[in-house]
Amino acid sequence: MTPAIVAAVLLAALLHAAWNAIAHGITDRLLGFALIGLGGMVPAVPLLFVVGPPPREAWLFLTASVLTHLVYFGLLMASYRSGEFGQVYPLARGTAPWVVALVGVGLLGEAVSAPHLLGVLVVSAGLMVLVFAGGRPSREQMRALPAAFATGLAIAAYTVVDAYGVRFTQDPLGYITWIMFFQGPVFFVVAVFTRRGRLPAQLAPVWKRGLAGGAISALAYGIVLWAQLSGALAGIAALRETSIVFAALLGTLLFKERFGAVRVAASALVVAGVLLLAL
């Protein structure tokens, strides 16, 4: 966790919060995720001729990554249908770091120092507190929380898969290029078949925002994949989730969600965890 890696992952966190805010701001969830998928795929197409085909042994990682990413997007879409951005997003992202840490340390033998492990837990605690920053969730919002928790498990799954996939290939640009190429058109194809003749009119007011969100998403995850070459899987997973703090700010600025004392305290916990990770 060198200063360069910490700075890069914090930038990725900001970009990640930005594309999630764009996704949440497009009220037609299917359309939003369809455009974001395309936005990530468009820059990947010309890069295919630069990176070349992945090694045959990498296809297992790529297949598992695409499938877990699609599950993640589907669950996130379901969460955003009924949940508030400031509650759904923290629960989903706050679940992932400690699950990754458990899998990395307990099953995969990752070496994590005591300060870094404490940093992971402190970051996760701060993120989970943010779920209740706006008060106790309403009955309707409670329905979104199981999907948000499942989203966090999907995040942990693709994080572990991609960490080992990119270390195997030693080529983060090629790895993310093929992921974006394969997963990018899936939700758009679903939209084409379900919306048919209505689709062009529905795309007109939001296509620019959606494509921009997809490009930002691809850039953010590409930075994370590069950082994962360092091997600090649990620490990077936690540091990436500081996007929650950025998301809380965006929720306040863009969606008029109250920041309040609880979000201030939770953000302070997250910052403390980041400092531990930077030791």
KOLGUGU-64082 format. One record per residue (C-alpha): residue in three letters; x, y, z. Coordinates in steps of 0.001 Angstrom, whole numbers. Layout:
<nodes>
+------+---------+---------+---------+
| resn |       u |       v |       w |
+------+---------+---------+---------+
|  ALA |       X |       Y |       Z |
...
+------+---------+---------+---------+
</nodes>
This chain:
<nodes>
+------+---------+---------+---------+
| resn |       u |       v |       w |
+------+---------+---------+---------+
|  MET |       0 |       0 |       0 |
|  THR |    2458 |    2641 |   -1234 |
|  PRO |    1353 |    6302 |   -1332 |
|  ALA |     909 |    5994 |   -5115 |
|  ILE |   -1455 |    3038 |   -4716 |
|  VAL |   -3417 |    4768 |   -1942 |
|  ALA |   -3811 |    7909 |   -4083 |
|  ALA |   -4803 |    5900 |   -7166 |
|  VAL |   -7435 |    3866 |   -5324 |
|  LEU |   -8870 |    7010 |   -3713 |
|  LEU |   -9219 |    8494 |   -7212 |
|  ALA |  -10937 |    5297 |   -8333 |
|  ALA |  -13267 |    5601 |   -5331 |
|  LEU |  -14281 |    9118 |   -6345 |
|  LEU |  -14891 |    8005 |   -9933 |
|  HIS |  -16884 |    5004 |   -8714 |
|  ALA |  -19147 |    7176 |   -6588 |
|  ALA |  -19632 |    9485 |   -9588 |
|  TRP |  -20851 |    6751 |  -11943 |
|  ASN |  -23153 |    5317 |   -9272 |
|  ALA |  -24659 |    8774 |   -8786 |
|  ILE |  -25215 |    8970 |  -12551 |
|  ALA |  -26839 |    5516 |  -12514 |
|  HIS |  -29099 |    6470 |   -9619 |
|  GLY |  -30003 |    9741 |  -11327 |
|  ILE |  -31411 |    7906 |  -14364 |
|  THR |  -34770 |    6866 |  -12973 |
|  ASP |  -35294 |    4168 |  -15614 |
|  ARG |  -32930 |    1631 |  -14049 |
|  LEU |  -32748 |    -794 |  -16973 |
|  LEU |  -31996 |    2013 |  -19376 |
|  GLY |  -29393 |    3494 |  -17046 |
|  PHE |  -27465 |     260 |  -16648 |
|  ALA |  -27811 |    -534 |  -20361 |
|  LEU |  -26173 |    2789 |  -21247 |
|  ILE |  -23483 |    2410 |  -18599 |
|  GLY |  -22618 |   -1015 |  -19996 |
|  LEU |  -22325 |     421 |  -23491 |
|  GLY |  -20297 |    3346 |  -22187 |
|  GLY |  -17752 |     915 |  -20802 |
|  MET |  -17725 |   -1211 |  -23942 |
|  VAL |  -17267 |    1562 |  -26547 |
|  PRO |  -13683 |    2477 |  -25559 |
|  ALA |  -12889 |   -1234 |  -25149 |
|  VAL |  -13577 |   -2085 |  -28811 |
|  PRO |  -10571 |    -281 |  -30349 |
|  LEU |   -8386 |   -1475 |  -27484 |
|  LEU |   -9057 |   -5101 |  -28479 |
|  PHE |   -6662 |   -4593 |  -31397 |
|  VAL |   -4013 |   -3282 |  -29008 |
|  VAL |   -4194 |   -5796 |  -26156 |
|  GLY |   -4770 |   -8902 |  -28297 |
|  PRO |   -6507 |  -12098 |  -27151 |
|  PRO |   -6047 |  -13174 |  -23529 |
|  PRO |   -4087 |  -16368 |  -22778 |
|  ARG |   -6212 |  -19490 |  -22881 |
|  GLU |   -5792 |  -20073 |  -19139 |
|  ALA |   -7273 |  -16622 |  -18406 |
|  TRP |  -10691 |  -17431 |  -19858 |
|  LEU |  -11824 |  -19094 |  -16627 |
|  PHE |  -11167 |  -15867 |  -14707 |
|  LEU |  -12790 |  -13717 |  -17409 |
|  THR |  -15916 |  -15889 |  -17556 |
|  ALA |  -16309 |  -15884 |  -13776 |
|  SER |  -15702 |  -12125 |  -13687 |
|  VAL |  -18304 |  -11306 |  -16333 |
|  LEU |  -20922 |  -13522 |  -14661 |
|  THR |  -20338 |  -12061 |  -11182 |
|  HIS |  -20358 |   -8510 |  -12574 |
|  LEU |  -23699 |   -9138 |  -14283 |
|  VAL |  -25137 |  -10510 |  -11037 |
|  TYR |  -23797 |   -7409 |   -9264 |
|  PHE |  -25405 |   -5020 |  -11753 |
|  GLY |  -28710 |   -6889 |  -11578 |
|  LEU |  -28765 |   -6769 |   -7774 |
|  LEU |  -27722 |   -3117 |   -7717 |
|  MET |  -30523 |   -2313 |  -10151 |
|  ALA |  -33017 |   -4089 |   -7894 |
|  SER |  -31687 |   -2202 |   -4861 |
|  TYR |  -31985 |    1202 |   -6512 |
|  ARG |  -35616 |     576 |   -7499 |
|  SER |  -36866 |     957 |   -3933 |
|  GLY |  -33935 |    2067 |   -1770 |
|  GLU |  -32469 |    5481 |   -1079 |
|  PHE |  -29054 |    6027 |   -2658 |
|  GLY |  -27536 |    7020 |     694 |
|  GLN |  -28637 |    3714 |    2286 |
|  VAL |  -28354 |    1160 |    -504 |
|  TYR |  -24908 |    2202 |   -1674 |
|  PRO |  -23213 |    2172 |    1774 |
|  LEU |  -24633 |   -1245 |    2666 |
|  ALA |  -23553 |   -2779 |    -638 |
|  ARG |  -20070 |   -1286 |    -570 |
|  GLY |  -19607 |   -1678 |    3198 |
|  THR |  -20328 |   -5406 |    3079 |
|  ALA |  -17624 |   -6179 |     527 |
|  PRO |  -14364 |   -5246 |    2364 |
|  TRP |  -14792 |   -7504 |    5382 |
|  VAL |  -16024 |  -10386 |    3210 |
|  VAL |  -12968 |   -9972 |     968 |
|  ALA |  -10746 |   -9856 |    4052 |
|  LEU |  -12298 |  -13055 |    5425 |
|  VAL |  -11911 |  -14869 |    2113 |
|  GLY |   -8413 |  -13527 |    1494 |
|  VAL |   -7041 |  -14297 |    4943 |
|  GLY |   -9076 |  -17383 |    5836 |
|  LEU |   -9249 |  -19245 |    2522 |
|  LEU |   -6585 |  -17826 |     224 |
|  GLY |   -3782 |  -17257 |    2721 |
|  GLU |   -3382 |  -13511 |    2084 |
|  ALA |    -845 |  -11897 |    4416 |
|  VAL |   -2467 |   -8910 |    6164 |
|  SER |    -741 |   -6949 |    8919 |
|  ALA |   -2619 |   -6150 |   12119 |
|  PRO |   -2927 |   -2394 |   11336 |
|  HIS |   -4211 |   -3142 |    7839 |
|  LEU |   -6743 |   -5688 |    9108 |
|  LEU |   -7909 |   -3174 |   11721 |
|  GLY |   -8113 |    -556 |    8963 |
|  VAL |  -10358 |   -2855 |    6891 |
|  LEU |  -12693 |   -3385 |    9858 |
|  VAL |  -12789 |     331 |   10761 |
|  VAL |  -13571 |    1320 |    7157 |
|  SER |  -16322 |   -1307 |    6983 |
|  ALA |  -17785 |    -127 |   10306 |
|  GLY |  -17865 |    3466 |    9119 |
|  LEU |  -19545 |    2480 |    5885 |
|  MET |  -22182 |     373 |    7611 |
|  VAL |  -23025 |    3271 |    9974 |
|  LEU |  -23839 |    5362 |    6901 |
|  VAL |  -26776 |    3038 |    6147 |
|  PHE |  -28643 |    4589 |    9093 |
|  ALA |  -27395 |    8140 |    8602 |
|  GLY |  -30764 |    9224 |    7283 |
|  GLY |  -32626 |    7582 |   10156 |
|  ARG |  -34255 |    4194 |   10416 |
|  PRO |  -35155 |    2873 |    6945 |
|  SER |  -38849 |    2910 |    6087 |
|  ARG |  -40714 |    -316 |    5369 |
|  GLU |  -40363 |     274 |    1645 |
|  GLN |  -36633 |     992 |    1987 |
|  MET |  -36171 |   -2135 |    4133 |
|  ARG |  -37187 |   -4209 |    1123 |
|  ALA |  -34115 |   -2915 |    -713 |
|  LEU |  -31631 |   -3837 |    2027 |
|  PRO |  -31441 |   -7627 |    1381 |
|  ALA |  -30701 |   -6888 |   -2291 |
|  ALA |  -28086 |   -4342 |   -1205 |
|  PHE |  -26429 |   -6905 |    1094 |
|  ALA |  -26452 |   -9488 |   -1702 |
|  THR |  -24900 |   -6826 |   -3933 |
|  GLY |  -22060 |   -6547 |   -1413 |
|  LEU |  -21469 |  -10301 |   -1620 |
|  ALA |  -21356 |  -10052 |   -5420 |
|  ILE |  -18814 |   -7216 |   -5125 |
|  ALA |  -16658 |   -9394 |   -2879 |
|  ALA |  -16920 |  -12262 |   -5366 |
|  TYR |  -15787 |  -10295 |   -8415 |
|  THR |  -13107 |   -8512 |   -6364 |
|  VAL |  -11453 |  -11813 |   -5451 |
|  VAL |  -11874 |  -13273 |   -8938 |
|  ASP |  -10423 |  -10210 |  -10645 |
|  ALA |   -7552 |   -9808 |   -8176 |
|  TYR |   -6314 |  -13274 |   -9063 |
|  GLY |   -7211 |  -12906 |  -12738 |
|  VAL |   -5182 |   -9739 |  -13191 |
|  ARG |   -2251 |  -11176 |  -11253 |
|  PHE |   -2350 |  -14253 |  -13472 |
|  THR |   -2332 |  -12224 |  -16691 |
|  GLN |    -159 |   -9360 |  -15371 |
|  ASP |   -2075 |   -7202 |  -17851 |
|  PRO |   -4732 |   -4994 |  -16205 |
|  LEU |   -5486 |   -3111 |  -19445 |
|  GLY |   -6090 |   -6294 |  -21426 |
|  TYR |   -8073 |   -7881 |  -18611 |
|  ILE |  -10520 |   -4998 |  -18159 |
|  THR |  -10815 |   -4490 |  -21927 |
|  TRP |  -12166 |   -8011 |  -22407 |
|  ILE |  -14442 |   -7766 |  -19353 |
|  MET |  -16015 |   -4543 |  -20650 |
|  PHE |  -16361 |   -5956 |  -24149 |
|  PHE |  -18270 |   -9045 |  -23010 |
|  GLN |  -20454 |   -7578 |  -20259 |
|  GLY |  -21114 |   -4207 |  -21907 |
|  PRO |  -23970 |   -5035 |  -24298 |
|  VAL |  -25970 |   -7439 |  -22091 |
|  PHE |  -28443 |   -5022 |  -20493 |
|  PHE |  -28756 |   -3032 |  -23713 |
|  VAL |  -29814 |   -6210 |  -25544 |
|  VAL |  -32401 |   -6800 |  -22800 |
|  ALA |  -33655 |   -3221 |  -23269 |
|  VAL |  -33903 |   -3674 |  -27058 |
|  PHE |  -36070 |   -6774 |  -26686 |
|  THR |  -38257 |   -5428 |  -23880 |
|  ARG |  -38709 |   -1817 |  -25054 |
|  ARG |  -38596 |   -2282 |  -28839 |
|  GLY |  -40040 |     713 |  -30672 |
|  ARG |  -40161 |    2845 |  -27531 |
|  LEU |  -36420 |    2620 |  -26952 |
|  PRO |  -35156 |    5507 |  -29187 |
|  ALA |  -37468 |    8046 |  -27530 |
|  GLN |  -36515 |    6784 |  -24059 |
|  LEU |  -32802 |    6991 |  -24863 |
|  ALA |  -32893 |   10560 |  -26169 |
|  PRO |  -32832 |   12470 |  -22839 |
|  VAL |  -30331 |   10261 |  -20996 |
|  TRP |  -27937 |    8623 |  -23448 |
|  LYS |  -25107 |   11124 |  -22969 |
|  ARG |  -25177 |   10799 |  -19178 |
|  GLY |  -25371 |    7014 |  -19347 |
|  LEU |  -22465 |    6610 |  -21763 |
|  ALA |  -20358 |    9032 |  -19707 |
|  GLY |  -21130 |    7014 |  -16577 |
|  GLY |  -19995 |    3825 |  -18312 |
|  ALA |  -16685 |    5359 |  -19398 |
|  ILE |  -16085 |    6612 |  -15841 |
|  SER |  -16922 |    3161 |  -14478 |
|  ALA |  -14403 |    1465 |  -16778 |
|  LEU |  -11669 |    3936 |  -15849 |
|  ALA |  -12341 |    3539 |  -12117 |
|  TYR |  -12169 |    -240 |  -12237 |
|  GLY |   -9116 |    -228 |  -14466 |
|  ILE |   -7270 |    1763 |  -11794 |
|  VAL |   -8329 |    -768 |   -9147 |
|  LEU |   -7119 |   -3701 |  -11258 |
|  TRP |   -3755 |   -2009 |  -11702 |
|  ALA |   -3533 |   -1457 |   -7939 |
|  GLN |   -4368 |   -5121 |   -7250 |
|  LEU |   -1116 |   -6151 |   -8913 |
|  SER |     485 |   -5056 |   -5623 |
|  GLY |   -1168 |   -7985 |   -3853 |
|  ALA |   -2812 |   -5925 |   -1073 |
|  LEU |   -6254 |   -7390 |   -1779 |
|  ALA |   -8052 |   -6716 |    1526 |
|  GLY |   -6571 |   -3232 |    1930 |
|  ILE |   -7402 |   -2159 |   -1615 |
|  ALA |  -10941 |   -3542 |   -1302 |
|  ALA |  -11473 |   -1446 |    1820 |
|  LEU |   -9768 |    1656 |     471 |
|  ARG |  -11865 |    1491 |   -2691 |
|  GLU |  -15009 |    1642 |    -592 |
|  THR |  -14168 |    5122 |     594 |
|  SER |  -16292 |    5913 |   -2434 |
|  ILE |  -19092 |    5781 |     145 |
|  VAL |  -17914 |    9059 |    1661 |
|  PHE |  -17851 |   10628 |   -1799 |
|  ALA |  -21276 |    9096 |   -2479 |
|  ALA |  -22666 |   10605 |     729 |
|  LEU |  -21455 |   14016 |    -395 |
|  LEU |  -22922 |   13490 |   -3864 |
|  GLY |  -26187 |   12315 |   -2328 |
|  THR |  -26354 |   15565 |    -375 |
|  LEU |  -25382 |   17777 |   -3313 |
|  LEU |  -27331 |   16056 |   -6100 |
|  PHE |  -30256 |   14292 |   -4416 |
|  LYS |  -30751 |   16654 |   -1437 |
|  GLU |  -30190 |   13827 |    1053 |
|  ARG |  -29341 |   15088 |    4539 |
|  PHE |  -25658 |   14724 |    5535 |
|  GLY |  -26012 |   15233 |    9285 |
|  ALA |  -23919 |   14309 |   12326 |
|  VAL |  -24081 |   10543 |   11755 |
|  ARG |  -22552 |   10869 |    8291 |
|  VAL |  -19844 |   13127 |    9717 |
|  ALA |  -18995 |   10525 |   12398 |
|  ALA |  -19090 |    7661 |    9880 |
|  SER |  -16859 |    9581 |    7496 |
|  ALA |  -14387 |   10176 |   10340 |
|  LEU |  -14299 |    6418 |   10967 |
|  VAL |  -13611 |    5797 |    7288 |
|  VAL |  -10780 |    8347 |    7284 |
|  ALA |   -9283 |    6683 |   10382 |
|  GLY |   -9414 |    3345 |    8606 |
|  VAL |   -7727 |    4807 |    5533 |
|  LEU |   -4912 |    6158 |    7707 |
|  LEU |   -4404 |    2680 |    9176 |
|  LEU |   -4285 |    1205 |    5664 |
|  ALA |   -1655 |    3749 |    4678 |
|  LEU |     712 |    2746 |    7512 |
+------+---------+---------+---------+
</nodes>
